[in-house]
Amino acid sequence: MAGFLGALRLRSPQRRCQNLCAHLNSIGVAAQLAQKGQPEELFREPREYSMGLIYIHNQELDWANVVQGNYRSSRPGDLFFFRAPGQPFYYRIWYGIYDPNLKISEPILKFRSKRLRSLGSLGRAVDVTWQNELEPVDLEPMSSDEALKRLLIQVGVDVEVMAFPDGYWIISNREAGRPPSKRIWECYEAVAQGLKRSSKWFNPSKY
């Protein structure tokens, strides 16, 4: 029995990556499984570990890093959705973008989109801003991209972004432990385009 459960655990990460790769190809995104141990697997939250990497071709997004994290090591403010009682782990997918124009001096810079509603938490989303933990982030021309704002509102996600000194952006959202729909993929692609346009004006020393 122990051997069976061990084999099941070993197959699970590979199966998750295979399922994501097959799904991306099914929605018209050319994707290919990478061998384990790629350097891009390190682009993630410190408490997470990579279950495998998928390379993406002919898109703004360059790769997808499937990760597992531990709720028990999370800060309370990091939890954005409900989970089953006793569920110790979560899964998510980080999508990476290489951007040679991205120059930051901090080890990791984090921010996210925030949908603004007309009547507090009960109203419909009417606008989108970008902010770090406490303050707005001025990401021109991304902040003035009305088409991107409409897309984020329509798909109903708040996208999380991390920037690394190596010239990489990674994006995800807390609910994205499963393969993205075609519409959400288009949203991620639009965010990637916006980040590349904004990096020339991005001044992380302000934050």
GROMACS elastic network, one bead per residue, 0.5 to 0.9 nm:
[ bonds ]
;  ai    aj funct       b0    kb
    1     4     6  0.51092   500
    1     5     6  0.63055   500
    1     6     6  0.85742   500
    2     5     6  0.51988   500
    2     6     6  0.60854   500
    2     7     6  0.86058   500
    3     6     6  0.50346   500
    3     7     6  0.61523   500
    3     8     6  0.85809   500
    4     7     6  0.51465   500
    4     8     6  0.61877   500
    4     9     6  0.87380   500
    5     9     6  0.62563   500
    5    10     6  0.86873   500
    6     9     6  0.51745   500
    6    10     6  0.63184   500
    6    11     6  0.87582   500
    7    10     6  0.50733   500
    7    11     6  0.62469   500
    7    12     6  0.86762   500
    8    11     6  0.52045   500
    8    12     6  0.61601   500
    9    12     6  0.52371   500
    9    13     6  0.75412   500
   10    13     6  0.66764   500
   10    14     6  0.75710   500
   11    14     6  0.54219   500
   11    15     6  0.60331   500
   11    16     6  0.87003   500
   12    15     6  0.50562   500
   12    16     6  0.61999   500
   12    17     6  0.87511   500
   12    51     6  0.89557   500
   13    16     6  0.51625   500
   13    17     6  0.63737   500
   13    18     6  0.86111   500
   13    50     6  0.89287   500
   13    51     6  0.52163   500
   13    52     6  0.70702   500
   13    66     6  0.83747   500
   13    67     6  0.88782   500
   14    17     6  0.52255   500
   14    18     6  0.60633   500
   14    19     6  0.85509   500
   14    51     6  0.72733   500
   14    52     6  0.71532   500
   15    19     6  0.59750   500
   15    20     6  0.85114   500
   16    19     6  0.51916   500
   16    20     6  0.62447   500
   16    21     6  0.86213   500
   16    51     6  0.81623   500
   16    52     6  0.86339   500
   16    66     6  0.77990   500
   16   178     6  0.88564   500
   17    20     6  0.51488   500
   17    21     6  0.60754   500
   17    22     6  0.85601   500
   17    33     6  0.73532   500
   17    51     6  0.74990   500
   17    52     6  0.62572   500
   17    53     6  0.72560   500
   17    54     6  0.72475   500
   17    65     6  0.87492   500
   17    66     6  0.67295   500
   18    21     6  0.50890   500
   18    22     6  0.60955   500
   18    23     6  0.84878   500
   18    33     6  0.72040   500
   18    54     6  0.88390   500
   19    22     6  0.51856   500
   19    23     6  0.60600   500
   19    24     6  0.86406   500
   19   179     6  0.80534   500
   20    23     6  0.50249   500
   20    24     6  0.61408   500
   20    25     6  0.86497   500
   20    54     6  0.83764   500
   20    66     6  0.87177   500
   20   178     6  0.77576   500
   20   179     6  0.55920   500
   20   180     6  0.86721   500
   21    24     6  0.52731   500
   21    25     6  0.63853   500
   21    26     6  0.86708   500
   21    29     6  0.89952   500
   21    30     6  0.85707   500
   21    31     6  0.57624   500
   21    32     6  0.64070   500
   21    33     6  0.66537   500
   21    54     6  0.67039   500
   21    55     6  0.88469   500
   21   179     6  0.88016   500
   22    25     6  0.52531   500
   22    26     6  0.61881   500
   22    27     6  0.89655   500
   22    31     6  0.78439   500
   22    32     6  0.87673   500
   23    27     6  0.65061   500
   23    28     6  0.88843   500
   23    29     6  0.85530   500
   23   179     6  0.67218   500
   23   180     6  0.83725   500
   24    27     6  0.53665   500
   24    28     6  0.65515   500
   24    29     6  0.50503   500
   24    30     6  0.68450   500
   24    31     6  0.63709   500
   24    56     6  0.88465   500
   24   179     6  0.76046   500
   24   180     6  0.80641   500
   24   181     6  0.89657   500
   24   182     6  0.86875   500
   25    28     6  0.51510   500
   25    30     6  0.52579   500
   25    31     6  0.59827   500
   25    32     6  0.87281   500
   26    29     6  0.71910   500
   26    30     6  0.87447   500
   27    30     6  0.88308   500
   27   181     6  0.79691   500
   27   182     6  0.61426   500
   28   182     6  0.85985   500
   29    56     6  0.72505   500
   29    57     6  0.74444   500
   29    58     6  0.81769   500
   29    59     6  0.77257   500
   30    55     6  0.85481   500
   30    56     6  0.58915   500
   30    57     6  0.53874   500
   30    58     6  0.73373   500
   30    59     6  0.84182   500
   31    54     6  0.64806   500
   31    55     6  0.56413   500
   31    57     6  0.61963   500
   31    63     6  0.83372   500
   32    53     6  0.88399   500
   32    54     6  0.55572   500
   32    55     6  0.52280   500
   32    56     6  0.65201   500
   32    57     6  0.82306   500
   33    52     6  0.80931   500
   33    53     6  0.64623   500
   33    55     6  0.63008   500
   33    56     6  0.89689   500
   34    37     6  0.86620   500
   34    38     6  0.74817   500
   34    52     6  0.73617   500
   34    53     6  0.55191   500
   34    54     6  0.54051   500
   34    55     6  0.63800   500
   35    38     6  0.68679   500
   35    52     6  0.77365   500
   35    53     6  0.74887   500
   35    54     6  0.87688   500
   36    41     6  0.85320   500
   36    51     6  0.82577   500
   36    52     6  0.59165   500
   36    53     6  0.70700   500
   37    40     6  0.84844   500
   37    41     6  0.70405   500
   37    52     6  0.79754   500
   37    53     6  0.85560   500
   38    41     6  0.57404   500
   38    42     6  0.81775   500
   38    52     6  0.84432   500
   38    53     6  0.72850   500
   39    42     6  0.59622   500
   39    43     6  0.81146   500
   40    43     6  0.56581   500
   40    44     6  0.88501   500
   40    53     6  0.76003   500
   40    63     6  0.81600   500
   40    64     6  0.89553   500
   40    65     6  0.75507   500
   40    96     6  0.81157   500
   41    44     6  0.72385   500
   41    49     6  0.80430   500
   41    50     6  0.56783   500
   41    51     6  0.83740   500
   41    52     6  0.71240   500
   41    53     6  0.64886   500
   41    64     6  0.89691   500
   41    65     6  0.61106   500
   41    66     6  0.84667   500
   41    67     6  0.86205   500
   42    45     6  0.85894   500
   42    46     6  0.87556   500
   42    49     6  0.80729   500
   42    50     6  0.74652   500
   42    65     6  0.89120   500
   43    46     6  0.88488   500
   43    50     6  0.89092   500
   43    65     6  0.79583   500
   43    94     6  0.80768   500
   43    96     6  0.80174   500
   43   162     6  0.88560   500
   43   164     6  0.81805   500
   43   168     6  0.83689   500
   43   169     6  0.88891   500
   43   170     6  0.73399   500
   44    47     6  0.83108   500
   44    48     6  0.65305   500
   44    49     6  0.75941   500
   44    50     6  0.79072   500
   44    65     6  0.80108   500
   44    67     6  0.77568   500
   44    94     6  0.70240   500
   44   162     6  0.84475   500
   44   170     6  0.79354   500
   45    48     6  0.53922   500
   45    49     6  0.81089   500
   45    69     6  0.84123   500
   45   162     6  0.89790   500
   46    49     6  0.78215   500
   47    68     6  0.87511   500
   47    69     6  0.60771   500
   47    70     6  0.68647   500
   47    73     6  0.69015   500
   47    74     6  0.76282   500
   48    67     6  0.61749   500
   48    68     6  0.55035   500
   48    70     6  0.70071   500
   48    91     6  0.89965   500
   49    66     6  0.85907   500
   49    67     6  0.54633   500
   49    68     6  0.56231   500
   49    69     6  0.66016   500
   50    53     6  0.76065   500
   50    65     6  0.65789   500
   50    66     6  0.58776   500
   50    68     6  0.65380   500
   51    65     6  0.75411   500
   51    66     6  0.54347   500
   51    67     6  0.52625   500
   51    68     6  0.68408   500
   52    64     6  0.85384   500
   52    65     6  0.61387   500
   52    66     6  0.56317   500
   52    67     6  0.73992   500
   53    63     6  0.69962   500
   53    64     6  0.57850   500
   53    66     6  0.63162   500
   54    62     6  0.87830   500
   54    63     6  0.54945   500
   54    64     6  0.51006   500
   54    65     6  0.65343   500
   54    66     6  0.81665   500
   55    62     6  0.62292   500
   55    64     6  0.65429   500
   55    65     6  0.88956   500
   56    59     6  0.67905   500
   56    60     6  0.88602   500
   56    61     6  0.67669   500
   56    62     6  0.50752   500
   56    63     6  0.50047   500
   56    64     6  0.73770   500
   57    60     6  0.86084   500
   57    61     6  0.81631   500
   57    62     6  0.67056   500
   57    63     6  0.82776   500
   58    61     6  0.83629   500
   58    62     6  0.81698   500
   59    62     6  0.66809   500
   59   189     6  0.75022   500
   60    97     6  0.68503   500
   60    98     6  0.88682   500
   60   188     6  0.88077   500
   60   189     6  0.58028   500
   60   190     6  0.83691   500
   60   192     6  0.61604   500
   60   193     6  0.67375   500
   61    64     6  0.79945   500
   61    95     6  0.63806   500
   61    96     6  0.58040   500
   61    97     6  0.51050   500
   61    98     6  0.80949   500
   61   170     6  0.89874   500
   61   188     6  0.79475   500
   61   189     6  0.64844   500
   61   192     6  0.67186   500
   62    95     6  0.73454   500
   62    96     6  0.56406   500
   62    97     6  0.53978   500
   62    98     6  0.70484   500
   63    94     6  0.83261   500
   63    95     6  0.57368   500
   63    96     6  0.52917   500
   63    97     6  0.73505   500
   64    93     6  0.63665   500
   64    94     6  0.56566   500
   64    96     6  0.62769   500
   65    92     6  0.84265   500
   65    93     6  0.55743   500
   65    94     6  0.50666   500
   65    95     6  0.63063   500
   65    96     6  0.77134   500
   66    91     6  0.74205   500
   66    92     6  0.61272   500
   66    94     6  0.65481   500
   66    95     6  0.88263   500
   66   177     6  0.82198   500
   67    90     6  0.84891   500
   67    91     6  0.57649   500
   67    92     6  0.55806   500
   67    93     6  0.61170   500
   67    94     6  0.75865   500
   67   177     6  0.86059   500
   68    89     6  0.67308   500
   68    90     6  0.57661   500
   68    92     6  0.65930   500
   68    93     6  0.88282   500
   69    73     6  0.84414   500
   69    74     6  0.85590   500
   69    88     6  0.85707   500
   69    89     6  0.55856   500
   69    90     6  0.52960   500
   69    91     6  0.62653   500
   69    92     6  0.80804   500
   70    73     6  0.57614   500
   70    74     6  0.68616   500
   70    88     6  0.59106   500
   70    90     6  0.64076   500
   70    91     6  0.89620   500
   71    74     6  0.50928   500
   71    75     6  0.82898   500
   71    78     6  0.89908   500
   71    79     6  0.80962   500
   71    87     6  0.80628   500
   71    88     6  0.55326   500
   71    89     6  0.56887   500
   71    90     6  0.69208   500
   72    75     6  0.83128   500
   72    88     6  0.65853   500
   72    89     6  0.81850   500
   74    77     6  0.81294   500
   74    78     6  0.63077   500
   74    79     6  0.76455   500
   75    78     6  0.53886   500
   75    79     6  0.75819   500
   76    79     6  0.60427   500
   77    80     6  0.76310   500
   79    82     6  0.79552   500
   79   174     6  0.81418   500
   80   174     6  0.65493   500
   80   175     6  0.82092   500
   81   174     6  0.73983   500
   81   175     6  0.72795   500
   83    86     6  0.83704   500
   83    87     6  0.65701   500
   83    90     6  0.87162   500
   84    87     6  0.54696   500
   85    88     6  0.86460   500
   87    90     6  0.79467   500
   90   177     6  0.75490   500
   91   174     6  0.89704   500
   91   176     6  0.79587   500
   91   178     6  0.80039   500
   92   172     6  0.76736   500
   92   173     6  0.78707   500
   92   174     6  0.70362   500
   92   175     6  0.75403   500
   92   176     6  0.54838   500
   92   178     6  0.71050   500
   93   171     6  0.85209   500
   93   172     6  0.63426   500
   93   173     6  0.81815   500
   93   176     6  0.63394   500
   93   177     6  0.58438   500
   93   178     6  0.76541   500
   93   179     6  0.82037   500
   94   170     6  0.59557   500
   94   171     6  0.56377   500
   94   172     6  0.51526   500
   94   173     6  0.83428   500
   94   176     6  0.88381   500
   95   169     6  0.82275   500
   95   170     6  0.52808   500
   95   171     6  0.52882   500
   95   172     6  0.63911   500
   95   188     6  0.83154   500
   96   168     6  0.66886   500
   96   169     6  0.57626   500
   96   171     6  0.66393   500
   96   192     6  0.87812   500
   97   167     6  0.84032   500
   97   168     6  0.55915   500
   97   169     6  0.51199   500
   97   170     6  0.61767   500
   97   171     6  0.83578   500
   97   192     6  0.68408   500
   97   196     6  0.86608   500
   98   102     6  0.85548   500
   98   166     6  0.85905   500
   98   167     6  0.58736   500
   98   169     6  0.65194   500
   98   170     6  0.88147   500
   98   196     6  0.88882   500
   99   102     6  0.55441   500
   99   103     6  0.89696   500
   99   166     6  0.88652   500
   99   167     6  0.51906   500
   99   168     6  0.58140   500
   99   169     6  0.72244   500
   99   195     6  0.86289   500
   99   196     6  0.63495   500
   99   199     6  0.80336   500
  100   103     6  0.78026   500
  100   166     6  0.84829   500
  100   167     6  0.54608   500
  100   168     6  0.80475   500
  100   196     6  0.89258   500
  101   167     6  0.70813   500
  101   196     6  0.75255   500
  101   199     6  0.59607   500
  101   200     6  0.61005   500
  102   163     6  0.81252   500
  102   164     6  0.82887   500
  102   165     6  0.74630   500
  102   166     6  0.81069   500
  102   167     6  0.50032   500
  102   168     6  0.72264   500
  102   169     6  0.82642   500
  102   196     6  0.78647   500
  102   198     6  0.89416   500
  102   199     6  0.52569   500
  102   200     6  0.71436   500
  102   202     6  0.78440   500
  103   164     6  0.83490   500
  103   165     6  0.61076   500
  103   166     6  0.79391   500
  103   167     6  0.64749   500
  103   199     6  0.77201   500
  103   200     6  0.86306   500
  103   202     6  0.81952   500
  103   203     6  0.83919   500
  103   204     6  0.84278   500
  104   107     6  0.80607   500
  104   108     6  0.84752   500
  104   109     6  0.81467   500
  104   163     6  0.77553   500
  104   164     6  0.69686   500
  104   165     6  0.51098   500
  104   166     6  0.84451   500
  104   167     6  0.80940   500
  104   202     6  0.85989   500
  104   203     6  0.76668   500
  104   204     6  0.60655   500
  104   205     6  0.78730   500
  105   108     6  0.85622   500
  105   164     6  0.85955   500
  105   165     6  0.62316   500
  105   204     6  0.74642   500
  105   205     6  0.75404   500
  106   109     6  0.64787   500
  106   163     6  0.89398   500
  106   164     6  0.77087   500
  106   165     6  0.69546   500
  106   204     6  0.77661   500
  106   205     6  0.81763   500
  107   163     6  0.85486   500
  107   164     6  0.64167   500
  107   165     6  0.65364   500
  108   162     6  0.65995   500
  108   163     6  0.57916   500
  108   164     6  0.52166   500
  108   165     6  0.73521   500
  109   132     6  0.84887   500
  109   161     6  0.81994   500
  109   162     6  0.55124   500
  109   163     6  0.50963   500
  109   164     6  0.67683   500
  109   165     6  0.89770   500
  109   204     6  0.78330   500
  109   207     6  0.86788   500
  110   131     6  0.87909   500
  110   132     6  0.61351   500
  110   133     6  0.78692   500
  110   160     6  0.75863   500
  110   161     6  0.57800   500
  110   163     6  0.65421   500
  111   130     6  0.69060   500
  111   131     6  0.54155   500
  111   133     6  0.68094   500
  111   136     6  0.89461   500
  111   137     6  0.76586   500
  111   159     6  0.87581   500
  111   160     6  0.61806   500
  111   161     6  0.54253   500
  111   162     6  0.66049   500
  111   163     6  0.87581   500
  112   129     6  0.84507   500
  112   130     6  0.56225   500
  112   131     6  0.56578   500
  112   132     6  0.63461   500
  112   133     6  0.84368   500
  112   137     6  0.89911   500
  112   158     6  0.67504   500
  112   159     6  0.55531   500
  112   161     6  0.56294   500
  112   162     6  0.85125   500
  113   128     6  0.65053   500
  113   129     6  0.56846   500
  113   131     6  0.64709   500
  113   132     6  0.88433   500
  113   152     6  0.85824   500
  113   157     6  0.85046   500
  113   158     6  0.51450   500
  113   159     6  0.53850   500
  113   160     6  0.66411   500
  113   161     6  0.83570   500
  114   127     6  0.83985   500
  114   128     6  0.55167   500
  114   129     6  0.53047   500
  114   130     6  0.60128   500
  114   131     6  0.72446   500
  114   157     6  0.86821   500
  114   158     6  0.57262   500
  114   159     6  0.79672   500
  115   125     6  0.58444   500
  115   126     6  0.73098   500
  115   127     6  0.58291   500
  115   129     6  0.65948   500
  115   130     6  0.88565   500
  115   149     6  0.86828   500
  115   152     6  0.79811   500
  115   153     6  0.69234   500
  115   156     6  0.84067   500
  115   157     6  0.81803   500
  115   158     6  0.68095   500
  116   119     6  0.89826   500
  116   120     6  0.77724   500
  116   121     6  0.85696   500
  116   123     6  0.89147   500
  116   124     6  0.82197   500
  116   125     6  0.53943   500
  116   126     6  0.59036   500
  116   127     6  0.50874   500
  116   128     6  0.57683   500
  116   129     6  0.73998   500
  117   120     6  0.54418   500
  117   121     6  0.63975   500
  117   122     6  0.74091   500
  117   123     6  0.51786   500
  117   124     6  0.51870   500
  117   126     6  0.55076   500
  117   127     6  0.70723   500
  117   128     6  0.89905   500
  118   121     6  0.82492   500
  118   122     6  0.79543   500
  118   124     6  0.58245   500
  118   125     6  0.63660   500
  118   126     6  0.61712   500
  118   127     6  0.86811   500
  119   122     6  0.56171   500
  119   124     6  0.72975   500
  119   125     6  0.88749   500
  120   123     6  0.58854   500
  120   124     6  0.86616   500
  121   124     6  0.82015   500
  123   126     6  0.86405   500
  125   128     6  0.79904   500
  125   153     6  0.62307   500
  125   154     6  0.88545   500
  125   156     6  0.85636   500
  126   149     6  0.88954   500
  126   150     6  0.85083   500
  126   153     6  0.74548   500
  127   146     6  0.89563   500
  127   149     6  0.66239   500
  127   150     6  0.78990   500
  127   153     6  0.75258   500
  128   143     6  0.80387   500
  128   148     6  0.89663   500
  128   149     6  0.56433   500
  128   150     6  0.83594   500
  128   152     6  0.76485   500
  128   153     6  0.75409   500
  128   158     6  0.89338   500
  129   136     6  0.72649   500
  129   137     6  0.80956   500
  129   143     6  0.67052   500
  129   149     6  0.84284   500
  130   135     6  0.86875   500
  130   136     6  0.57878   500
  130   137     6  0.54209   500
  130   138     6  0.73490   500
  130   139     6  0.74628   500
  130   143     6  0.71505   500
  131   134     6  0.69012   500
  131   135     6  0.54312   500
  131   138     6  0.81627   500
  132   135     6  0.55698   500
  132   136     6  0.63360   500
  132   137     6  0.63882   500
  132   207     6  0.82897   500
  133   136     6  0.86270   500
  135   207     6  0.85905   500
  137   143     6  0.87410   500
  137   207     6  0.80736   500
  138   141     6  0.88117   500
  138   142     6  0.85310   500
  138   143     6  0.69105   500
  138   202     6  0.78761   500
  138   203     6  0.88456   500
  139   142     6  0.53440   500
  139   143     6  0.53948   500
  139   144     6  0.84527   500
  139   194     6  0.88924   500
  139   195     6  0.81645   500
  139   198     6  0.57889   500
  139   199     6  0.80727   500
  139   201     6  0.73967   500
  139   202     6  0.64456   500
  139   203     6  0.89645   500
  140   143     6  0.52773   500
  140   144     6  0.65699   500
  140   145     6  0.84710   500
  140   194     6  0.88568   500
  140   197     6  0.80978   500
  140   198     6  0.55277   500
  140   199     6  0.86796   500
  140   201     6  0.66841   500
  140   202     6  0.77539   500
  141   144     6  0.55001   500
  141   145     6  0.64278   500
  141   194     6  0.74260   500
  141   195     6  0.89436   500
  141   197     6  0.67934   500
  141   198     6  0.56969   500
  141   201     6  0.82125   500
  142   145     6  0.51699   500
  142   146     6  0.86779   500
  142   148     6  0.79079   500
  142   149     6  0.89940   500
  142   191     6  0.83955   500
  142   193     6  0.89522   500
  142   194     6  0.52109   500
  142   195     6  0.69291   500
  142   197     6  0.72254   500
  142   198     6  0.59520   500
  143   146     6  0.80906   500
  143   148     6  0.88429   500
  143   149     6  0.82561   500
  143   194     6  0.88173   500
  143   198     6  0.88744   500
  144   147     6  0.89477   500
  144   148     6  0.87269   500
  144   149     6  0.83504   500
  145   148     6  0.54330   500
  145   149     6  0.63922   500
  145   150     6  0.88755   500
  145   194     6  0.79659   500
  146   150     6  0.61981   500
  146   151     6  0.86259   500
  147   150     6  0.51980   500
  147   151     6  0.62778   500
  147   152     6  0.87759   500
  147   190     6  0.89403   500
  148   151     6  0.50683   500
  148   152     6  0.62237   500
  148   153     6  0.86070   500
  148   187     6  0.76591   500
  148   190     6  0.64505   500
  148   191     6  0.71390   500
  148   194     6  0.79985   500
  149   152     6  0.52115   500
  149   153     6  0.62233   500
  149   154     6  0.86111   500
  150   153     6  0.50892   500
  150   154     6  0.60439   500
  150   155     6  0.86998   500
  151   154     6  0.50269   500
  151   155     6  0.61977   500
  151   156     6  0.83757   500
  151   183     6  0.88466   500
  151   184     6  0.89126   500
  151   186     6  0.86288   500
  151   187     6  0.62478   500
  151   190     6  0.83975   500
  152   155     6  0.54663   500
  152   156     6  0.59996   500
  152   157     6  0.60979   500
  152   158     6  0.72045   500
  152   159     6  0.82459   500
  152   184     6  0.87430   500
  152   187     6  0.66089   500
  152   191     6  0.88945   500
  153   156     6  0.51020   500
  153   157     6  0.71251   500
  153   158     6  0.86800   500
  154   157     6  0.83420   500
  155   183     6  0.70058   500
  155   184     6  0.63358   500
  155   187     6  0.75503   500
  157   173     6  0.70170   500
  157   174     6  0.88817   500
  157   175     6  0.83231   500
  157   184     6  0.84823   500
  158   172     6  0.87245   500
  158   173     6  0.63328   500
  158   174     6  0.83343   500
  159   171     6  0.66201   500
  159   172     6  0.57144   500
  159   174     6  0.81608   500
  159   188     6  0.82397   500
  159   191     6  0.83995   500
  160   170     6  0.82385   500
  160   171     6  0.55032   500
  160   172     6  0.53010   500
  160   173     6  0.54609   500
  160   174     6  0.78859   500
  161   169     6  0.68590   500
  161   170     6  0.57174   500
  161   172     6  0.67665   500
  161   173     6  0.86039   500
  162   168     6  0.83301   500
  162   169     6  0.57828   500
  162   170     6  0.53407   500
  162   171     6  0.65658   500
  163   166     6  0.85762   500
  163   167     6  0.75192   500
  163   168     6  0.59350   500
  163   170     6  0.65810   500
  163   171     6  0.89869   500
  164   167     6  0.59452   500
  164   168     6  0.53560   500
  164   169     6  0.64886   500
  164   170     6  0.84519   500
  165   168     6  0.71292   500
  169   192     6  0.81492   500
  169   195     6  0.78865   500
  169   196     6  0.89565   500
  170   192     6  0.88304   500
  171   188     6  0.75909   500
  171   191     6  0.83443   500
  171   192     6  0.81183   500
  172   175     6  0.85858   500
  172   176     6  0.68072   500
  172   188     6  0.80789   500
  173   176     6  0.54335   500
  173   177     6  0.84764   500
  174   177     6  0.74618   500
  175   178     6  0.79273   500
  176   179     6  0.71060   500
  176   180     6  0.70723   500
  177   180     6  0.87370   500
  180   183     6  0.78275   500
  180   184     6  0.57095   500
  180   185     6  0.58943   500
  181   184     6  0.51967   500
  181   185     6  0.61363   500
  181   186     6  0.86388   500
  182   185     6  0.50614   500
  182   186     6  0.62882   500
  182   187     6  0.87184   500
  183   186     6  0.51055   500
  183   187     6  0.63447   500
  183   188     6  0.88326   500
  184   188     6  0.62638   500
  184   189     6  0.86075   500
  185   188     6  0.50752   500
  185   189     6  0.62104   500
  185   190     6  0.86382   500
  186   189     6  0.50311   500
  186   190     6  0.61988   500
  186   191     6  0.86631   500
  187   190     6  0.50829   500
  187   191     6  0.62393   500
  187   192     6  0.86402   500
  188   191     6  0.50265   500
  188   192     6  0.61637   500
  188   193     6  0.86792   500
  189   192     6  0.50284   500
  189   193     6  0.63016   500
  189   194     6  0.86736   500
  190   193     6  0.50912   500
  190   194     6  0.62109   500
  190   195     6  0.86644   500
  191   195     6  0.61387   500
  191   196     6  0.86882   500
  192   195     6  0.51358   500
  192   196     6  0.63351   500
  192   197     6  0.87312   500
  193   196     6  0.52586   500
  193   197     6  0.63394   500
  193   198     6  0.86837   500
  194   197     6  0.50999   500
  194   198     6  0.60703   500
  194   199     6  0.86198   500
  195   198     6  0.50057   500
  195   199     6  0.60263   500
  196   199     6  0.54020   500
  196   200     6  0.77250   500
  197   200     6  0.66404   500
  197   201     6  0.81727   500
  198   201     6  0.55303   500
  198   202     6  0.60101   500
  199   203     6  0.82220   500
  200   203     6  0.85036   500
  203   206     6  0.62215   500
  203   207     6  0.81890   500
  204   207     6  0.55097   500
